[in-house]
Amino acid sequence: MFKIKSFIFITLALLVIVSATGCGLAGPAAFSVEPNYKDLAYAPVSDTQKLNLYLPTTGTGPFPVVINIHGGGFKFGDKGMLSEATGKALLNAGYAVASIDYRLSGEAIFPAAVQDAKAVVRFLRANAAEYNLNPDKIAVFGQSAGGNIASMVGVTGNISDYDDASLGNEGVSSAVQAVINHYGPTDFLQMDDQAKAQGCSASDQKHNDSGSFESAYIGAEIQTVPEQVKKSNPITYISADTPPFLIQKGDQDCTVPVENTKMLADALSAANLDVTYTSLAGAGHGGDQFETDENVALMISFLDKYMK
């Protein structure tokens, strides 16, 4: 009986992990480096609004900072989801890293997560001197759902609609200097059609369902509220002020169809903005291809160009 119960418990735990990432990958393990500042509250509205701040061990600062925004379908995940390879590479390259929690869809629907991420930018900028950070050099890096949120932060730097004064540091800019988007969704309304056209399985064509991650995030079945979904689409806000983007995508990704991520890169390019798009051969929704020495070096090179 004990073995049966143990098996059931382990199976359920694995199912939760798979659901949390939106795919068959467990996502990055908890970052092993101890933060210099743990569970810093960046806003006063929710206990969720906390971050871990990691500082480089060499150099005198003030350090440019990269904000890490985890994935998990807007419904799961936490600030511990920072890849070992990428996190250490950023620190070794002289970047401070702020890995954040934000309100998930079970606590608050869109635009709460975007407002939280922008509140982090304002908090770090307002308190840069205390934490030895460069307030003029802040980037955002997101994976999957976090890629969408990071992109939204990037394109709304001068749009006050997403700067919630109740979250603190009112009047401080939430503009960032660079964005890295790993396999994030762009237009929720097109995901099912794009998955079908890509030849993905029927199980990957459920984004329109009332119980989908996207519908939970928006707060309604997405096809019934197209104007609200449009507000969650980074393309909506592209302007001459949009900062440089690095967008990376696995060419076998069916969790978020390939075209759904690529369409953001295409829109930025069509607007004659600074965007680099790379397709990782054989990669799905995440995976080791994103963590190779070569790819991590590409990310650091992108950041160095605009942050140093």
C-alpha positions as protocol buffer text, in pm:
chain_id: "A"
residue {
  index: 1
  type: MET
  ca { x: 0 y: 0 z: 0 }
}
residue {
  index: 2
  type: PHE
  ca { x: 283 y: 239 z: 85 }
}
residue {
  index: 3
  type: LYS
  ca { x: 449 y: 176 z: -251 }
}
residue {
  index: 4
  type: ILE
  ca { x: 123 y: 242 z: -435 }
}
residue {
  index: 5
  type: LYS
  ca { x: 64 y: 568 z: -248 }
}
residue {
  index: 6
  type: SER
  ca { x: 425 y: 674 z: -308 }
}
residue {
  index: 7
  type: PHE
  ca { x: 390 y: 603 z: -678 }
}
residue {
  index: 8
  type: ILE
  ca { x: 70 y: 804 z: -698 }
}
residue {
  index: 9
  type: PHE
  ca { x: 228 y: 1096 z: -513 }
}
residue {
  index: 10
  type: ILE
  ca { x: 536 y: 1099 z: -737 }
}
residue {
  index: 11
  type: THR
  ca { x: 322 y: 1074 z: -1050 }
}
residue {
  index: 12
  type: LEU
  ca { x: 105 y: 1366 z: -940 }
}
residue {
  index: 13
  type: ALA
  ca { x: 413 y: 1572 z: -857 }
}
residue {
  index: 14
  type: LEU
  ca { x: 556 y: 1509 z: -1203 }
}
residue {
  index: 15
  type: LEU
  ca { x: 225 y: 1606 z: -1363 }
}
residue {
  index: 16
  type: VAL
  ca { x: 231 y: 1935 z: -1174 }
}
residue {
  index: 17
  type: ILE
  ca { x: 584 y: 2004 z: -1297 }
}
residue {
  index: 18
  type: VAL
  ca { x: 489 y: 1929 z: -1657 }
}
residue {
  index: 19
  type: SER
  ca { x: 180 y: 2149 z: -1628 }
}
residue {
  index: 20
  type: ALA
  ca { x: 378 y: 2429 z: -1472 }
}
residue {
  index: 21
  type: THR
  ca { x: 616 y: 2451 z: -1765 }
}
residue {
  index: 22
  type: GLY
  ca { x: 350 y: 2399 z: -2027 }
}
residue {
  index: 23
  type: CYS
  ca { x: 554 y: 2119 z: -2181 }
}
residue {
  index: 24
  type: GLY
  ca { x: 740 y: 1801 z: -2100 }
}
residue {
  index: 25
  type: LEU
  ca { x: 1035 y: 1984 z: -1952 }
}
residue {
  index: 26
  type: ALA
  ca { x: 1072 y: 2046 z: -1581 }
}
residue {
  index: 27
  type: GLY
  ca { x: 1233 y: 2382 z: -1644 }
}
residue {
  index: 28
  type: PRO
  ca { x: 1556 y: 2503 z: -1485 }
}
residue {
  index: 29
  type: ALA
  ca { x: 1642 y: 2374 z: -1141 }
}
residue {
  index: 30
  type: ALA
  ca { x: 1673 y: 2622 z: -857 }
}
residue {
  index: 31
  type: PHE
  ca { x: 1975 y: 2848 z: -901 }
}
residue {
  index: 32
  type: SER
  ca { x: 2249 y: 2727 z: -668 }
}
residue {
  index: 33
  type: VAL
  ca { x: 2412 y: 3065 z: -600 }
}
residue {
  index: 34
  type: GLU
  ca { x: 2308 y: 3231 z: -276 }
}
residue {
  index: 35
  type: PRO
  ca { x: 2160 y: 3576 z: -341 }
}
residue {
  index: 36
  type: ASN
  ca { x: 2318 y: 3883 z: -188 }
}
residue {
  index: 37
  type: TYR
  ca { x: 1969 y: 4006 z: -104 }
}
residue {
  index: 38
  type: LYS
  ca { x: 1693 y: 3748 z: -60 }
}
residue {
  index: 39
  type: ASP
  ca { x: 1317 y: 3807 z: -77 }
}
residue {
  index: 40
  type: LEU
  ca { x: 1341 y: 4181 z: -128 }
}
residue {
  index: 41
  type: ALA
  ca { x: 991 y: 4330 z: -140 }
}
residue {
  index: 42
  type: TYR
  ca { x: 968 y: 4548 z: -449 }
}
residue {
  index: 43
  type: ALA
  ca { x: 601 y: 4645 z: -402 }
}
residue {
  index: 44
  type: PRO
  ca { x: 357 y: 4655 z: -108 }
}
residue {
  index: 45
  type: VAL
  ca { x: 40 y: 4502 z: -253 }
}
residue {
  index: 46
  type: SER
  ca { x: 110 y: 4126 z: -239 }
}
residue {
  index: 47
  type: ASP
  ca { x: 344 y: 3890 z: -56 }
}
residue {
  index: 48
  type: THR
  ca { x: 427 y: 3755 z: -402 }
}
residue {
  index: 49
  type: GLN
  ca { x: 605 y: 4077 z: -499 }
}
residue {
  index: 50
  type: LYS
  ca { x: 957 y: 3978 z: -402 }
}
residue {
  index: 51
  type: LEU
  ca { x: 1289 y: 3931 z: -576 }
}
residue {
  index: 52
  type: ASN
  ca { x: 1631 y: 3779 z: -518 }
}
residue {
  index: 53
  type: LEU
  ca { x: 1924 y: 4002 z: -612 }
}
residue {
  index: 54
  type: TYR
  ca { x: 2262 y: 3856 z: -708 }
}
residue {
  index: 55
  type: LEU
  ca { x: 2572 y: 4074 z: -746 }
}
residue {
  index: 56
  type: PRO
  ca { x: 2894 y: 3990 z: -932 }
}
residue {
  index: 57
  type: THR
  ca { x: 3180 y: 3881 z: -709 }
}
residue {
  index: 58
  type: THR
  ca { x: 3433 y: 4088 z: -903 }
}
residue {
  index: 59
  type: GLY
  ca { x: 3428 y: 4451 z: -1005 }
}
residue {
  index: 60
  type: THR
  ca { x: 3332 y: 4759 z: -810 }
}
residue {
  index: 61
  type: GLY
  ca { x: 3006 y: 4857 z: -982 }
}
residue {
  index: 62
  type: PRO
  ca { x: 2769 y: 5016 z: -1020 }
}
residue {
  index: 63
  type: PHE
  ca { x: 2657 y: 4705 z: -1205 }
}
residue {
  index: 64
  type: PRO
  ca { x: 2421 y: 4681 z: -1499 }
}
residue {
  index: 65
  type: VAL
  ca { x: 2130 y: 4457 z: -1404 }
}
residue {
  index: 66
  type: VAL
  ca { x: 1931 y: 4185 z: -1580 }
}
residue {
  index: 67
  type: ILE
  ca { x: 1582 y: 4109 z: -1450 }
}
residue {
  index: 68
  type: ASN
  ca { x: 1494 y: 3740 z: -1485 }
}
residue {
  index: 69
  type: ILE
  ca { x: 1121 y: 3668 z: -1544 }
}
residue {
  index: 70
  type: HIS
  ca { x: 1036 y: 3298 z: -1513 }
}
residue {
  index: 71
  type: GLY
  ca { x: 793 y: 3099 z: -1726 }
}
residue {
  index: 72
  type: GLY
  ca { x: 514 y: 2862 z: -1625 }
}
residue {
  index: 73
  type: GLY
  ca { x: 211 y: 2953 z: -1834 }
}
residue {
  index: 74
  type: PHE
  ca { x: 145 y: 3266 z: -1625 }
}
residue {
  index: 75
  type: LYS
  ca { x: 13 y: 3019 z: -1364 }
}
residue {
  index: 76
  type: PHE
  ca { x: 312 y: 2841 z: -1209 }
}
residue {
  index: 77
  type: GLY
  ca { x: 679 y: 2896 z: -1130 }
}
residue {
  index: 78
  type: ASP
  ca { x: 890 y: 3115 z: -904 }
}
residue {
  index: 79
  type: LYS
  ca { x: 1202 y: 3328 z: -888 }
}
residue {
  index: 80
  type: GLY
  ca { x: 1421 y: 3021 z: -825 }
}
residue {
  index: 81
  type: MET
  ca { x: 1377 y: 2927 z: -1192 }
}
residue {
  index: 82
  type: LEU
  ca { x: 1704 y: 3070 z: -1319 }
}
residue {
  index: 83
  type: SER
  ca { x: 1928 y: 2848 z: -1530 }
}
residue {
  index: 84
  type: GLU
  ca { x: 2261 y: 2764 z: -1373 }
}
residue {
  index: 85
  type: ALA
  ca { x: 2456 y: 2823 z: -1693 }
}
residue {
  index: 86
  type: THR
  ca { x: 2292 y: 3155 z: -1778 }
}
residue {
  index: 87
  type: GLY
  ca { x: 2282 y: 3288 z: -1423 }
}
residue {
  index: 88
  type: LYS
  ca { x: 2651 y: 3222 z: -1356 }
}
residue {
  index: 89
  type: ALA
  ca { x: 2751 y: 3355 z: -1698 }
}
residue {
  index: 90
  type: LEU
  ca { x: 2569 y: 3681 z: -1633 }
}
residue {
  index: 91
  type: LEU
  ca { x: 2737 y: 3724 z: -1294 }
}
residue {
  index: 92
  type: ASN
  ca { x: 3079 y: 3637 z: -1436 }
}
residue {
  index: 93
  type: ALA
  ca { x: 3027 y: 3892 z: -1713 }
}
residue {
  index: 94
  type: GLY
  ca { x: 2966 y: 4166 z: -1457 }
}
residue {
  index: 95
  type: TYR
  ca { x: 2586 y: 4177 z: -1454 }
}
residue {
  index: 96
  type: ALA
  ca { x: 2374 y: 4188 z: -1141 }
}
residue {
  index: 97
  type: VAL
  ca { x: 2073 y: 3957 z: -1167 }
}
residue {
  index: 98
  type: ALA
  ca { x: 1732 y: 4024 z: -1013 }
}
residue {
  index: 99
  type: SER
  ca { x: 1517 y: 3710 z: -1032 }
}
residue {
  index: 100
  type: ILE
  ca { x: 1157 y: 3794 z: -956 }
}
residue {
  index: 101
  type: ASP
  ca { x: 826 y: 3655 z: -843 }
}
residue {
  index: 102
  type: TYR
  ca { x: 515 y: 3817 z: -986 }
}
residue {
  index: 103
  type: ARG
  ca { x: 143 y: 3770 z: -933 }
}
residue {
  index: 104
  type: LEU
  ca { x: 33 y: 3457 z: -1119 }
}
residue {
  index: 105
  type: SER
  ca { x: -305 y: 3416 z: -1287 }
}
residue {
  index: 106
  type: GLY
  ca { x: -454 y: 3237 z: -985 }
}
residue {
  index: 107
  type: GLU
  ca { x: -395 y: 3552 z: -779 }
}
residue {
  index: 108
  type: ALA
  ca { x: -448 y: 3833 z: -1028 }
}
residue {
  index: 109
  type: ILE
  ca { x: -523 y: 3843 z: -1399 }
}
residue {
  index: 110
  type: PHE
  ca { x: -362 y: 4053 z: -1672 }
}
residue {
  index: 111
  type: PRO
  ca { x: -216 y: 4314 z: -1657 }
}
residue {
  index: 112
  type: ALA
  ca { x: -99 y: 4240 z: -1299 }
}
residue {
  index: 113
  type: ALA
  ca { x: 210 y: 4042 z: -1403 }
}
residue {
  index: 114
  type: VAL
  ca { x: 323 y: 4316 z: -1643 }
}
residue {
  index: 115
  type: GLN
  ca { x: 260 y: 4582 z: -1379 }
}
residue {
  index: 116
  type: ASP
  ca { x: 467 y: 4381 z: -1131 }
}
residue {
  index: 117
  type: ALA
  ca { x: 760 y: 4346 z: -1370 }
}
residue {
  index: 118
  type: LYS
  ca { x: 754 y: 4718 z: -1442 }
}
residue {
  index: 119
  type: ALA
  ca { x: 736 y: 4786 z: -1068 }
}
residue {
  index: 120
  type: VAL
  ca { x: 1060 y: 4586 z: -1036 }
}
residue {
  index: 121
  type: VAL
  ca { x: 1228 y: 4814 z: -1290 }
}
residue {
  index: 122
  type: ARG
  ca { x: 1115 y: 5122 z: -1098 }
}
residue {
  index: 123
  type: PHE
  ca { x: 1223 y: 4971 z: -764 }
}
residue {
  index: 124
  type: LEU
  ca { x: 1572 y: 4884 z: -888 }
}
residue {
  index: 125
  type: ARG
  ca { x: 1615 y: 5223 z: -1055 }
}
residue {
  index: 126
  type: ALA
  ca { x: 1494 y: 5413 z: -749 }
}
residue {
  index: 127
  type: ASN
  ca { x: 1719 y: 5211 z: -516 }
}
residue {
  index: 128
  type: ALA
  ca { x: 2017 y: 5170 z: -747 }
}
residue {
  index: 129
  type: ALA
  ca { x: 2261 y: 5350 z: -519 }
}
residue {
  index: 130
  type: GLU
  ca { x: 2172 y: 5128 z: -221 }
}
residue {
  index: 131
  type: TYR
  ca { x: 2235 y: 4807 z: -415 }
}
residue {
  index: 132
  type: ASN
  ca { x: 2528 y: 4932 z: -628 }
}
residue {
  index: 133
  type: LEU
  ca { x: 2337 y: 4910 z: -956 }
}
residue {
  index: 134
  type: ASN
  ca { x: 2352 y: 5125 z: -1267 }
}
residue {
  index: 135
  type: PRO
  ca { x: 2006 y: 5284 z: -1300 }
}
residue {
  index: 136
  type: ASP
  ca { x: 2065 y: 5358 z: -1669 }
}
residue {
  index: 137
  type: LYS
  ca { x: 2144 y: 5000 z: -1766 }
}
residue {
  index: 138
  type: ILE
  ca { x: 1855 y: 4763 z: -1695 }
}
residue {
  index: 139
  type: ALA
  ca { x: 1755 y: 4469 z: -1917 }
}
residue {
  index: 140
  type: VAL
  ca { x: 1475 y: 4213 z: -1893 }
}
residue {
  index: 141
  type: PHE
  ca { x: 1509 y: 3844 z: -1975 }
}
residue {
  index: 142
  type: GLY
  ca { x: 1207 y: 3613 z: -1984 }
}
residue {
  index: 143
  type: GLN
  ca { x: 1134 y: 3255 z: -2078 }
}
residue {
  index: 144
  type: SER
  ca { x: 800 y: 3134 z: -2222 }
}
residue {
  index: 145
  type: ALA
  ca { x: 526 y: 3328 z: -2039 }
}
residue {
  index: 146
  type: GLY
  ca { x: 810 y: 3535 z: -1894 }
}
residue {
  index: 147
  type: GLY
  ca { x: 919 y: 3611 z: -2250 }
}
residue {
  index: 148
  type: ASN
  ca { x: 583 y: 3770 z: -2317 }
}
residue {
  index: 149
  type: ILE
  ca { x: 602 y: 3972 z: -1995 }
}
residue {
  index: 150
  type: ALA
  ca { x: 960 y: 4082 z: -2068 }
}
residue {
  index: 151
  type: SER
  ca { x: 856 y: 4190 z: -2417 }
}
residue {
  index: 152
  type: MET
  ca { x: 562 y: 4385 z: -2275 }
}
residue {
  index: 153
  type: VAL
  ca { x: 798 y: 4564 z: -2036 }
}
residue {
  index: 154
  type: GLY
  ca { x: 1027 y: 4644 z: -2329 }
}
residue {
  index: 155
  type: VAL
  ca { x: 761 y: 4798 z: -2552 }
}
residue {
  index: 156
  type: THR
  ca { x: 571 y: 4992 z: -2281 }
}
residue {
  index: 157
  type: GLY
  ca { x: 855 y: 5191 z: -2129 }
}
residue {
  index: 158
  type: ASN
  ca { x: 682 y: 5519 z: -2205 }
}
residue {
  index: 159
  type: ILE
  ca { x: 323 y: 5398 z: -2163 }
}
residue {
  index: 160
  type: SER
  ca { x: 189 y: 5490 z: -1821 }
}
residue {
  index: 161
  type: ASP
  ca { x: -110 y: 5251 z: -1841 }
}
residue {
  index: 162
  type: TYR
  ca { x: 104 y: 4970 z: -1700 }
}
residue {
  index: 163
  type: ASP
  ca { x: 278 y: 5175 z: -1429 }
}
residue {
  index: 164
  type: ASP
  ca { x: 55 y: 5111 z: -1128 }
}
residue {
  index: 165
  type: ALA
  ca { x: 119 y: 5387 z: -873 }
}
residue {
  index: 166
  type: SER
  ca { x: 1 y: 5161 z: -588 }
}
residue {
  index: 167
  type: LEU
  ca { x: 308 y: 4942 z: -647 }
}
residue {
  index: 168
  type: GLY
  ca { x: 547 y: 5216 z: -545 }
}
residue {
  index: 169
  type: ASN
  ca { x: 812 y: 5450 z: -688 }
}
residue {
  index: 170
  type: GLU
  ca { x: 560 y: 5655 z: -882 }
}
residue {
  index: 171
  type: GLY
  ca { x: 721 y: 5881 z: -1139 }
}
residue {
  index: 172
  type: VAL
  ca { x: 1034 y: 5667 z: -1177 }
}
residue {
  index: 173
  type: SER
  ca { x: 1086 y: 5541 z: -1532 }
}
residue {
  index: 174
  type: SER
  ca { x: 1014 y: 5175 z: -1606 }
}
residue {
  index: 175
  type: ALA
  ca { x: 1192 y: 5187 z: -1944 }
}
residue {
  index: 176
  type: VAL
  ca { x: 1458 y: 4923 z: -2006 }
}
residue {
  index: 177
  type: GLN
  ca { x: 1762 y: 4923 z: -2233 }
}
residue {
  index: 178
  type: ALA
  ca { x: 1743 y: 4569 z: -2374 }
}
residue {
  index: 179
  type: VAL
  ca { x: 1511 y: 4267 z: -2391 }
}
residue {
  index: 180
  type: ILE
  ca { x: 1583 y: 3894 z: -2425 }
}
residue {
  index: 181
  type: ASN
  ca { x: 1278 y: 3683 z: -2508 }
}
residue {
  index: 182
  type: HIS
  ca { x: 1316 y: 3305 z: -2502 }
}
residue {
  index: 183
  type: TYR
  ca { x: 1025 y: 3130 z: -2679 }
}
residue {
  index: 184
  type: GLY
  ca { x: 755 y: 3363 z: -2544 }
}
residue {
  index: 185
  type: PRO
  ca { x: 403 y: 3383 z: -2694 }
}
residue {
  index: 186
  type: THR
  ca { x: 300 y: 3697 z: -2880 }
}
residue {
  index: 187
  type: ASP
  ca { x: -61 y: 3682 z: -3002 }
}
residue {
  index: 188
  type: PHE
  ca { x: -270 y: 3436 z: -2801 }
}
residue {
  index: 189
  type: LEU
  ca { x: -553 y: 3449 z: -3055 }
}
residue {
  index: 190
  type: GLN
  ca { x: -342 y: 3295 z: -3331 }
}
residue {
  index: 191
  type: MET
  ca { x: -177 y: 3015 z: -3135 }
}
residue {
  index: 192
  type: ASP
  ca { x: -416 y: 2732 z: -3220 }
}
residue {
  index: 193
  type: ASP
  ca { x: -424 y: 2810 z: -3592 }
}
residue {
  index: 194
  type: GLN
  ca { x: -46 y: 2839 z: -3601 }
}
residue {
  index: 195
  type: ALA
  ca { x: -3 y: 2511 z: -3412 }
}
residue {
  index: 196
  type: LYS
  ca { x: -230 y: 2337 z: -3661 }
}
residue {
  index: 197
  type: ALA
  ca { x: -45 y: 2484 z: -3960 }
}
residue {
  index: 198
  type: GLN
  ca { x: 285 y: 2374 z: -3805 }
}
residue {
  index: 199
  type: GLY
  ca { x: 159 y: 2016 z: -3778 }
}
residue {
  index: 200
  type: CYS
  ca { x: 154 y: 2012 z: -3399 }
}
residue {
  index: 201
  type: SER
  ca { x: -68 y: 1760 z: -3220 }
}
residue {
  index: 202
  type: ALA
  ca { x: -429 y: 1829 z: -3120 }
}
residue {
  index: 203
  type: SER
  ca { x: -315 y: 1858 z: -2758 }
}
residue {
  index: 204
  type: ASP
  ca { x: -110 y: 2164 z: -2859 }
}
residue {
  index: 205
  type: GLN
  ca { x: -419 y: 2332 z: -3005 }
}
residue {
  index: 206
  type: LYS
  ca { x: -601 y: 2411 z: -2680 }
}
residue {
  index: 207
  type: HIS
  ca { x: -507 y: 2775 z: -2627 }
}
residue {
  index: 208
  type: ASN
  ca { x: -859 y: 2894 z: -2715 }
}
residue {
  index: 209
  type: ASP
  ca { x: -1016 y: 2675 z: -2446 }
}
residue {
  index: 210
  type: SER
  ca { x: -1171 y: 2841 z: -2144 }
}
residue {
  index: 211
  type: GLY
  ca { x: -934 y: 2647 z: -1918 }
}
residue {
  index: 212
  type: SER
  ca { x: -614 y: 2730 z: -2107 }
}
residue {
  index: 213
  type: PHE
  ca { x: -321 y: 2911 z: -1949 }
}
residue {
  index: 214
  type: GLU
  ca { x: -386 y: 3210 z: -2175 }
}
residue {
  index: 215
  type: SER
  ca { x: -757 y: 3230 z: -2088 }
}
residue {
  index: 216
  type: ALA
  ca { x: -676 y: 3207 z: -1716 }
}
residue {
  index: 217
  type: TYR
  ca { x: -423 y: 3487 z: -1757 }
}
residue {
  index: 218
  type: ILE
  ca { x: -662 y: 3716 z: -1946 }
}
residue {
  index: 219
  type: GLY
  ca { x: -954 y: 3627 z: -1719 }
}
residue {
  index: 220
  type: ALA
  ca { x: -1190 y: 3501 z: -1991 }
}
residue {
  index: 221
  type: GLU
  ca { x: -1196 y: 3263 z: -2287 }
}
residue {
  index: 222
  type: ILE
  ca { x: -955 y: 3451 z: -2511 }
}
residue {
  index: 223
  type: GLN
  ca { x: -1159 y: 3442 z: -2833 }
}
residue {
  index: 224
  type: THR
  ca { x: -1446 y: 3620 z: -2652 }
}
residue {
  index: 225
  type: VAL
  ca { x: -1232 y: 3920 z: -2550 }
}
residue {
  index: 226
  type: PRO
  ca { x: -1011 y: 4004 z: -2849 }
}
residue {
  index: 227
  type: GLU
  ca { x: -957 y: 4366 z: -2745 }
}
residue {
  index: 228
  type: GLN
  ca { x: -825 y: 4258 z: -2406 }
}
residue {
  index: 229
  type: VAL
  ca { x: -599 y: 3999 z: -2568 }
}
residue {
  index: 230
  type: LYS
  ca { x: -467 y: 4268 z: -2803 }
}
residue {
  index: 231
  type: LYS
  ca { x: -351 y: 4459 z: -2496 }
}
residue {
  index: 232
  type: SER
  ca { x: -135 y: 4160 z: -2396 }
}
residue {
  index: 233
  type: ASN
  ca { x: 31 y: 4148 z: -2739 }
}
residue {
  index: 234
  type: PRO
  ca { x: 368 y: 4332 z: -2746 }
}
residue {
  index: 235
  type: ILE
  ca { x: 324 y: 4415 z: -3116 }
}
residue {
  index: 236
  type: THR
  ca { x: 44 y: 4652 z: -3015 }
}
residue {
  index: 237
  type: TYR
  ca { x: 292 y: 4892 z: -2852 }
}
residue {
  index: 238
  type: ILE
  ca { x: 593 y: 4889 z: -3085 }
}
residue {
  index: 239
  type: SER
  ca { x: 729 y: 5240 z: -3132 }
}
residue {
  index: 240
  type: ALA
  ca { x: 1048 y: 5427 z: -3213 }
}
residue {
  index: 241
  type: ASP
  ca { x: 1132 y: 5408 z: -2840 }
}
residue {
  index: 242
  type: THR
  ca { x: 1134 y: 5026 z: -2833 }
}
residue {
  index: 243
  type: PRO
  ca { x: 1474 y: 4899 z: -2708 }
}
residue {
  index: 244
  type: PRO
  ca { x: 1686 y: 4632 z: -2881 }
}
residue {
  index: 245
  type: PHE
  ca { x: 1551 y: 4276 z: -2869 }
}
residue {
  index: 246
  type: LEU
  ca { x: 1713 y: 3932 z: -2881 }
}
residue {
  index: 247
  type: ILE
  ca { x: 1446 y: 3671 z: -2954 }
}
residue {
  index: 248
  type: GLN
  ca { x: 1536 y: 3301 z: -2949 }
}
residue {
  index: 249
  type: LYS
  ca { x: 1316 y: 3008 z: -3047 }
}
residue {
  index: 250
  type: GLY
  ca { x: 1341 y: 2632 z: -3085 }
}
residue {
  index: 251
  type: ASP
  ca { x: 1240 y: 2525 z: -3435 }
}
residue {
  index: 252
  type: GLN
  ca { x: 1051 y: 2223 z: -3295 }
}
residue {
  index: 253
  type: ASP
  ca { x: 845 y: 2416 z: -3038 }
}
residue {
  index: 254
  type: CYS
  ca { x: 477 y: 2324 z: -3041 }
}
residue {
  index: 255
  type: THR
  ca { x: 390 y: 2445 z: -2691 }
}
residue {
  index: 256
  type: VAL
  ca { x: 415 y: 2798 z: -2827 }
}
residue {
  index: 257
  type: PRO
  ca { x: 407 y: 2766 z: -3208 }
}
residue {
  index: 258
  type: VAL
  ca { x: 722 y: 2882 z: -3383 }
}
residue {
  index: 259
  type: GLU
  ca { x: 542 y: 3153 z: -3580 }
}
residue {
  index: 260
  type: ASN
  ca { x: 382 y: 3295 z: -3266 }
}
residue {
  index: 261
  type: THR
  ca { x: 720 y: 3394 z: -3126 }
}
residue {
  index: 262
  type: LYS
  ca { x: 875 y: 3481 z: -3461 }
}
residue {
  index: 263
  type: MET
  ca { x: 594 y: 3723 z: -3549 }
}
residue {
  index: 264
  type: LEU
  ca { x: 721 y: 3963 z: -3284 }
}
residue {
  index: 265
  type: ALA
  ca { x: 1068 y: 3961 z: -3438 }
}
residue {
  index: 266
  type: ASP
  ca { x: 914 y: 4016 z: -3782 }
}
residue {
  index: 267
  type: ALA
  ca { x: 709 y: 4312 z: -3654 }
}
residue {
  index: 268
  type: LEU
  ca { x: 1013 y: 4472 z: -3491 }
}
residue {
  index: 269
  type: SER
  ca { x: 1214 y: 4425 z: -3810 }
}
residue {
  index: 270
  type: ALA
  ca { x: 934 y: 4570 z: -4022 }
}
residue {
  index: 271
  type: ALA
  ca { x: 943 y: 4879 z: -3799 }
}
residue {
  index: 272
  type: ASN
  ca { x: 1319 y: 4910 z: -3867 }
}
residue {
  index: 273
  type: LEU
  ca { x: 1401 y: 4845 z: -3503 }
}
residue {
  index: 274
  type: ASP
  ca { x: 1701 y: 4665 z: -3360 }
}
residue {
  index: 275
  type: VAL
  ca { x: 1611 y: 4296 z: -3330 }
}
residue {
  index: 276
  type: THR
  ca { x: 1809 y: 3973 z: -3350 }
}
residue {
  index: 277
  type: TYR
  ca { x: 1617 y: 3650 z: -3405 }
}
residue {
  index: 278
  type: THR
  ca { x: 1781 y: 3310 z: -3376 }
}
residue {
  index: 279
  type: SER
  ca { x: 1623 y: 2973 z: -3446 }
}
residue {
  index: 280
  type: LEU
  ca { x: 1776 y: 2684 z: -3250 }
}
residue {
  index: 281
  type: ALA
  ca { x: 1777 y: 2366 z: -3456 }
}
residue {
  index: 282
  type: GLY
  ca { x: 1613 y: 2069 z: -3286 }
}
residue {
  index: 283
  type: ALA
  ca { x: 1507 y: 2265 z: -2977 }
}
residue {
  index: 284
  type: GLY
  ca { x: 1153 y: 2254 z: -2843 }
}
residue {
  index: 285
  type: HIS
  ca { x: 1001 y: 2471 z: -2573 }
}
residue {
  index: 286
  type: GLY
  ca { x: 1327 y: 2526 z: -2389 }
}
residue {
  index: 287
  type: GLY
  ca { x: 1599 y: 2266 z: -2363 }
}
residue {
  index: 288
  type: ASP
  ca { x: 1976 y: 2228 z: -2351 }
}
residue {
  index: 289
  type: GLN
  ca { x: 2027 y: 2412 z: -2680 }
}
residue {
  index: 290
  type: PHE
  ca { x: 1950 y: 2738 z: -2502 }
}
residue {
  index: 291
  type: GLU
  ca { x: 2215 y: 2669 z: -2238 }
}
residue {
  index: 292
  type: THR
  ca { x: 2516 y: 2578 z: -2454 }
}
residue {
  index: 293
  type: ASP
  ca { x: 2833 y: 2779 z: -2407 }
}
residue {
  index: 294
  type: GLU
  ca { x: 2787 y: 2919 z: -2758 }
}
residue {
  index: 295
  type: ASN
  ca { x: 2432 y: 3037 z: -2703 }
}
residue {
  index: 296
  type: VAL
  ca { x: 2497 y: 3182 z: -2359 }
}
residue {
  index: 297
  type: ALA
  ca { x: 2795 y: 3369 z: -2508 }
}
residue {
  index: 298
  type: LEU
  ca { x: 2562 y: 3507 z: -2776 }
}
residue {
  index: 299
  type: MET
  ca { x: 2328 y: 3637 z: -2504 }
}
residue {
  index: 300
  type: ILE
  ca { x: 2616 y: 3801 z: -2316 }
}
residue {
  index: 301
  type: SER
  ca { x: 2746 y: 3957 z: -2638 }
}
residue {
  index: 302
  type: PHE
  ca { x: 2402 y: 4104 z: -2707 }
}
residue {
  index: 303
  type: LEU
  ca { x: 2383 y: 4253 z: -2359 }
}
residue {
  index: 304
  type: ASP
  ca { x: 2738 y: 4387 z: -2373 }
}
residue {
  index: 305
  type: LYS
  ca { x: 2654 y: 4578 z: -2692 }
}
residue {
  index: 306
  type: TYR
  ca { x: 2376 y: 4775 z: -2526 }
}
residue {
  index: 307
  type: MET
  ca { x: 2449 y: 4761 z: -2154 }
}
residue {
  index: 308
  type: LYS
  ca { x: 2820 y: 4840 z: -2129 }
}
